[in-house]
Amino acid sequence: MAVTGRLVIWAVLWAVLAVSCGAQLNSTEAEGRSRCTASLGGSNLGENHKALILQLNADENCTWTIARPENTSVRIIISYIQLDPDSRCENESIKVFNGSSTSGPLLGKACSRNDFVPVFESSSNLLTLQIVTDWTRLQRSIYIFYYFFSSGTTIPNCGGYLRTLEGSFNSPNYPKPHPELAYCVWHIQVEKGYKIKLKFAELFLELDEHCRFDFMAVYDGPSTTSGLLKQFCGRGKPTFESSSDTMTVVLSTDYANSYRGFSASYTSIYIEDVNTTSLSCASDKMRVIISKSYLQSLNYNESHLQLNDPTCRPNVSNVIEFSIPLHECGTTKKIEDDTISYANVITFTKFPISAVITRQKHLQIVVTCEMEYNSTVEILYITEDDIIQNQSVLGKYNTSMALYESGSFENLIQESPYYVDLNQTLFVQVTLHTSDPSLVVFLDTCRASPTSDFVSPTYDLINSGCSRDETCKVYPLFGHYGRFQFNAFKFLKHLSSVYIKCKILICDTNDHTSRCNQGCVSRRKRDIPSYKWKTDSVIGPIRLKRDRSASGDSGLLPQTHEAEISKQPLSRLYLFSFMVLALNVVIVAAATVKHFLNRWMDHRYQKLQVY
């Protein structure tokens, strides 16, 4: 009897514990829900600008809608995030939606693992913010600032693109106080092979421990999500160095406490080892790198160097670089045996032209780029009196192929895959990226395939410069562009994807006997496989519109469903688990009591009456 009593007591205690835990979770959930909305005066925000300082608990699901009647957009900046550092972004995050609810398009999300300062902009005057936290019991802190702005208004000198090897830039109005509600982004892009060194001559912004109000951010890459080097504010003269040829700098200000802002400059550092000289060729220029130490060993410096055209000067950093256009700066072009070559000469001119004698070596660097077989061959040799040093490397043509909306070839189609109707007219353009105006692109062969590896089956649209499809039309030669159009189709017994690959020939317009000027030939007058200047371009996939719904049935859940799932509070799961546990304990206890009662009856104990 004592054993039975203890079992019943344990069952009752387990049930009470489960109910109390569930009640506590419900209480915490209700308390958190009411606090996250009540702390901001409701779930709808309409001020022209506002700072949100949020202190959140575990298991929260808060949603606010930011709206104004004017025809403006919303910019939201999350400058400080202190969430659960061990939580995954799927369980604890900040989501921003375009529109009046979480069913609108997702602009993006942020969590404790982000390596950037999240900034989102709506396309209208409506934006929705949702914050979900997991079950971990710790205090969260988030600082969010938003304001409305008109997309047509800009602040002078607020951001831009900097593409020289060195330069400088300042905050708007510098050295006067910076403007309020400014978000400026500077993109720095230097030549490949260099990295960027950024120095601040002055920084004077509002001081805050977490740099939540006015701040700067420097990113190691081409965008504001490339990898944050540092978010900073206050006063100082910081220095930063990129790992590649791009860097992004951001200035963000709120509505109060404007100071002088900043003044900064940057230089380029060549990151490859150059003992003497190096040469590389592209479709539009030759690039010569000369080591400073090499010049110093010859008692020269950069002021003693010049090209065939002395007005074209080098860029100087930790190395000397000549960026030589293929049709400028005295560059000469030679056409011989289906080969185009470009050449220029770098001369060392330390002694005066009127000098009669010299005891110093007379140096020349002769650079030559030769276009040959789907690549460019670079030849560089240095003449040191009668001594010749040779060096050669390889490069490739820079070509691209894209679809356009119409035959004017003005509006590029960015969508990939591109969904089309059967028999819809498609417009294709192949582009050669070069600065040489005398080159022309010729479409020799364009072939379609249902797969990107172009194995059987394939279908010729163009062959030997001739249209092989009744709907295909090849446009006349037009400089650096090869153009054609055709009507969309699909391969039988295959998926409705189509890839297109074109073989391109590149000719000089002054060579009237070139293959490009022959046009469509059914029997080739010249052996095309031995033709030296050619390359391939591929585009795809192109798919039929009716396959869009089929492809959409697989993969991730639709965005609206994902939002609905994220709204489900985790506390309900824990409450359900406790209730199931308590029910199991009660069932076990009841079965145990019944078992003992049956035994007592078998041994003729007196049956207790239950009231």
N, C-alpha and C positions, 0 to 999 in steps of 0.2 A: 504493500500500500504506500509506503514512504517513497519507493522508487517511482511509482505512478504519479504521485503528487509532484515530485521533482520534475518529471517529464512535462507534465501539464504546465508547471510554472515556467520552465524553459521555453515552451511553445508560446505562452502568452508574452513573455519578455521579447522573443524574437519578433512577434507580430507588432508589439508596441514600438520596438526599435525601427522596424521598417516604415511604419506609418509616420513616426516622428521625423525620420530622415527625409521621407518624401515631402512632409509638410514643410521642413526646413528648406528644401530645394525650391519648393513652390514659393515660399516666403521670400527667399533671396531673389528668385526670378522676378517676382512682382516688384520687389523693392528696387532692383536694378533697372527694370523696364521703366518704371515711373521716374527714377532719378535721371536717366539719360535723356529723357524727353523733357522733363520738367526743368532741368538745369538750363535749358536754352529757351524756355518759355513756350514750348510747343514743338510740333514736328514740321511746321512750315516757317521758312525764313525768307524775309523779303527786304531787308535793309540793303542799301546801296553797297555797303561793305561791312564786314563783321569778322571779328576774331572769335574762334570757338576754342575754349580751353576745356577739354574733356577729361574727367576722371572716371574711368570705367572699372566695373567689377567683372568677376567671372560670369560666364554664361549670359552674355548680353546680346541683344539683337536690336540695334537702334537704327532708325531710318529718318532722314530729314529730306525735305524737298525745298530747294532754293528757287524762288520765282519772283519775277517782276513783270509788270505789264508792258514795259517799254521794249522796243525792238533792239535788244542788246544780247550779249553773250556773257557767260559766267566763267571766270577763271578761279580755280580752287588750288591752293598751295598747302601742302601738308609738310610743314617745315620741321616738325619734331614728332617722332613716333617712339613710344616706349611701350611695346607690347610684350607678350610672353616670348622670350628669346628662344625657347625650346619648342615652341608650337610651329606646326606646319602652316603654310599660307592657305591651305585648303580648309583649315579649322579656325583660323583667326586672321582676319584681314579687314581692310578698308576697301570698299568697292564704290566706284563712281559711275553713274549711269547718265546717259544723255536723254533728258526728258523728265516727265513728272512722276515716274515710278521705277521700280527695279525691273520692270519688264522691258524697259527701253534698252537701246544698244549699250553695251558695257564699254566705257571709255578706258578703263584700266583698273588695276587694284594695287594696293600696297600692303606690306606686312613687315615684320621685324627683320626679314632677310633681305630687304631691298638695299641695293648699293647705289641709291640715287635719291634726290629730293623729288617726291612725286608732285607733278603739276599737270592738271587736266583742264581742258577748255571745252565748253559745250558749243553746239552749233546754233543754239537758240537761247531764249531767256529762261530755260528750265533745266535744272540739274538735280539729280537725286544722289544722296550720300547714304551708304549703309555700312555699319560697323558691326561685326560679329566677333565675339570673344569665346574662347573655349572654357573648360571647366576648371582650369588651374586657378587656385586661390592666390592671386597677387594683384596689386594695384597697377592699372594701366593709365598712362598719361599721353594725350595726343593734343597737338596744337595745330589748328586748321585756320587758315585765313582765306576768305573769298571776297571777290568784288566783281561788279558788273562793268563791262567795257564795250565800246563800239568798235567793231572790226575795221571800220573805215578810218579811225583816228590813229595816228602814230606819233611817237615821241622822237624828235630829231636826234640822230647819233645814238639811238638805242639799239645796239646789236648790229650784225652784218656779217659779211664774209671777208676774211683776210687771207689772201692767197700768195703773198710774196714771202721770200725767205726770212725777212725781218720786218718789223713794223711796230706801231704803238697805237693805243686806243685809250679812251677815257670814259668815265660815266657821263651821262648827259648833264650839261650846264657846268661841268668841272671848270674851275675850282669853286664855283658857286654851289649851293646846296642842290643835291640831286632831286628830281621830281618825285612826287608821291605816286603810289599805285603804278610803279614801273616794273616791267618784266622784260629784261634785255638779254639777248643771247648772241654771243660772238662765236663764229665758227672759224677756227684757224686751220688752214690746209697748206702744207708746204710740199716740196718735191719728195717723191719716193726715195727712200734711202736716208732720209733725215728724221730727226726727232726735234721736239720743240722745247725751248727753255723760256719760261714765262717769269718776269720779274715785276713786282709792284713797287713803283717809286713812292706811292702813298696810298694808304687805305684808311678811310675815316667814315665808319658807319656806326649806327646805334649799337651799343654794347649790350650783350645778353649772354648768359652762361651757355645757353643752347642755341644761340643765333636763330631765334624764332621769328623775329620781326623784320629787320633789314639784314640781308645776308648776301654773300657771294658763294658760288659753287664752281669748282673746276673739275672737269671730267676728262679722263684719259681716253679720248676717242672722238668720233664725229657727231655725237648726239648727247642729249641730256640723260640718257640711260646707259652710257658706255662704260661706266665705272667711276664712281666718285673718288677723286683724289682728296678733296677736303671741302667741307662747308665751314665758312668762317665769317667773322664780323669784327667790329671794334676798330682798333688802330694797329698798324704794323706795316711791315714791308716783306710779305711772304714771297717765296720763290717756288716754282713748280717745274717739273720736267716730265714730258710725255714719254711713252714707250714706243710711239709710232709717229707717223707724219700728220696726225690730226689731234686737235684739242678743242674743247668747248668750254666757254666761260659764261657764267650766268650772274646777273645782278637782279635781285628781287627786293622791292621796297613796299612798305605798307603806307598808312595814311598819316603817320606822325613822326616827329623827330628826324628831320632831314639834315644831313651834314654834307661835307665836301665830296664824298663819294670816293673815287679812286682814279689813279693814273698808272698805266701798265705798259710794258713793252715786251717784245719777244724776239728771240733769235733762233736760228736753225743750227743744229749740230749733226754733222754727217756721221752716221753710225757704222759704216762699213770701213774696213781697213784698206787704205790706199797707200802703198809704199812709194809709188811714183805717179802713174797716171792710169785712168780707166776710161772706157768708152762704152756707151750703150746707145742703141738706135730705136726710135719709135716711128710710128707712121707719120708724125708731123715734125720731128726734130731729132738732132743728134745731141748727146749729152756727154761732155768731157769733164772729168774730175781730175784735178791736179793737186798733189800733196804739197802743203806749205813747206814741210821739211825738205822735200825734194828740191823745191825752188831755192830754199836757203842754202842747201849744199852747193848750188851753182852760183851763189851770190846774186840771185834774182828775187824779186817780189812781184805781187800781182799787178803793180802799176807798169811793169815792163812787158806785159802780154797784150797782144791784139790779134784780131781775126783779119781776114781779107778786107772786111769793112771795119775800120778802127772805131766807129761809133757804137758798135755792139760790144758792151762791156760785160765782164764776168760778175757773178754773185760771189761774195766773199763771206765765209763763215769760218769754221775750223779748217775748211778746204776751199779751193778756188774752183768754181763751176762755170763752164760755158754751156749755155742752153742755146743751141744753134738751130734756127728754123731751116727747113729744107729748101725754102725759096727766098731766103733773105740773108743778110749779113755776109754777102759775097759768096754764098754757097753755089757751087757749079754742079750741073747735072749732065750726065753722060749716058747715052743710050747705045748699046752695042750687043748684038746677038741676043735679043730678047731680055736684056738685063739693063735695069736702071740703077745707076750709082750716083750718090751725092758726095761731094768732097768740099773741104775747107781747110785752111791752114792757120794754125796759131803760131805767131812769130814772137820771138824774144827780142825786144828792141831797147836794150839798155844804153847803148852808145848812140851818139848823135848821127843823123844821116850823113852829115858833112864830114864825118871822121874819115881819115885816110887809113889808119891802122888800128888794130885792137889786139889785146893780149887775152881776150876772153872768148870762150867758145860761142859760136853762133848757132843757136838752136832753133829748130822748127818742129812743130807737131802737126803732121798731116793726118787728118781724120777722113775716113771714107765709110759710107754706109751703102751696101749693095743689096738690092731687093732680089731675093732668089728663093723660089720654091716654097711658098707658104711660110716664109720667114724672112728676116733681114739679116744679112751678114755684116758685122762691123769689122772694119780693118783700121787699125791705128798703128802708125809707125813714127818713130822719132828720129829725125836726122840730127846727129851731133857731129858736125863737120862731115866726115865720110862714113860715120858709123850709123847703121840703121837698126832699130829695135822694132820687132813686129809683135802685134797683139791682136787677137780676134775673138769675138764672142758671137752669140746668136740671139735673135729676137723674133717677134712675130708681128704680122699685120694686126691692126686693131679694127675689127669689123663687127657689125651687129645687124640683127634682123628683127623686125617688129611688125605688128599688125596696126592698121589705121582705120578710122571710122569711115573715110570716104576717099575718093580719088584725088582730093586736094592734098592729102598726106599732111594734114596740119594737126589733127587730134590723135595722139598716140593712145592705143588701148593698153591699159595697165593690168586689166583683169587676167588672172591665170589660175585655172584653165579658162579659156574664153568659150562661152556657151553661145552657139549660133543656131539658126534655123536651117533645115535642109534646103539647099539650093540658094542660100543667102550669098550675096557677093562679098568676097573678102579681098582686102587691099593689103599687099605686102610690100615692104620697102627694106632693102639691104643698104647699109651705110658704111662707107669707108671713112674712118676718122683720120684725116691727114691734112696738113696745111699746104700741100703741093696742089695748086689749082689746075695743073695740066694733066692730072690723072683722071681716069674715067673707069667706072665699074660696068662690067658686062656679065649678064646672067647666062652662064653656059648650060647648066643643068639644074633643075629643081625637081625633087622627088618626094613623094608622100608615102607614109607608112603608118600602120596602126600602132607601132611600138617605137620607142625612142632609139633602139639599137639598129633600126632600119634593115632587119632581116626580112626574108620573104613573108608575106607579099609586099611589093612596092608598086607605086603607080607614078609614071612620069607626067609631070605637068609641062616641063620644058626640057628639051634635049637638043644639044648642039645649037643652042640659041633659038630653036624653033618651038612653037607651041604644039604640044602633043595632046592637049585636052581641048575639046570644042568650046569650053567656056573660058579658057585661059587667054588673057591678053597681055602681051609684053609691051611695056612702055618704051619709047625711044631712049637712046643714051642720054643721061642727064647728070654729067659731072660725077660726083662722089656717091650717087644714088642709083641703085638698080631697082626697078619697080615692075610689079605685075599684079594682075587680079585674076580671080577664078571663083567659081560657085562652089559652096560647101557640099561635101558628099560624105559618105561613110563606106567603110569596107564591109563586104558581105561576110557573115559568119565570124565577125570580130567585134570587139568593143567599139563604141562610137567615138574613139579618140583618134585624132589625125595629127601626125608630126610632119614637118616639112624641113628638108635640108637642101640648100642651094650651093652649088659650086660656082665660085665667083672668079672671073678673070680681071686683072687690073692692067690697063694699058695707058700709054702716053698718047694724048690727043694729037701730037705732032707726027706720030708714026702712022701714016695713012695705010700702011700694009699690015698693021697689027690685026690680030684675031677679032678684036672688039669692033673694028670697022667693017668686018666681013658680014656681020649680022647672022641671020639664019642660013646655015649651009647643011644640006642633007648629006653631002659627002665632004668630009673635012679636007681643006687644002693644006692644013698644017696639023701635025700630030699634037693634040691637046695635052696628053699625059706628060709630054716633055716641056710643056709651056711653063715658064719659071715663076710667073707672078700669079699665083692662085691661092685660094683659101676656101674654107667651108663655113657656112652659118646654118644654125638649126633653130627652129621655133616650134612651140607646142606645149601642152596638147590643146587642140581645138575639139570641142565636144558639142553634141547636139543638145538643145535646151531640154528636151524631154528626159534626158539622163540626169538632169540636175536633181530632181526629186528622188530618183533612185539612189544617187550617191549620197544624198542627205540623210537616208534612213540609217546609215551606219556611222559609227564613230561616236563623237561626244554627244551628250544630251543637248537639246536646244537651250538657248540662253535663258528663256523664260522658265523652263523647268529647273535649270540650275539655280536660278534665283529663289524659286519656291522651296527647293530642297534646303538651301542655305538658311532659310527662315526658320526651319524646324528647330526649336530649342533642345539642347542636349539634355536638359534637366528631365524632360519627359521620359527619355530612355532610361535614365537612372531610377526614376520613380517606378517605372514599370518593372525594372529588374528587382527592386526591393519588394514590390508586391508579390511577384512570382516566388521569391525566396520565402517570404512570410507564409504564403499559401502552402508551399511544400513542407515547411516545418509543422504547420497545423495538421496536414494530412498524415505525416509520419507519427506525430504525437497521438492522433486519434486511432491510428492502426495499432500502435503499441498498447494503448489503454484497452482497446477491444480484445487484443490477444491475452492480456492478463486477466480480464474479466471472464473470458471463456475458460481459462485454467481454473480460476476460483470456482466457477460453477461446476466444473468436473470434479473438484474435491469437496463439493457440497458445503462451500462457504455460504453464509447468508447473503442474499442479493440485496444491495443497497437500493433504496427507492430514490429516484431522481425527481425533484420537484421543479 
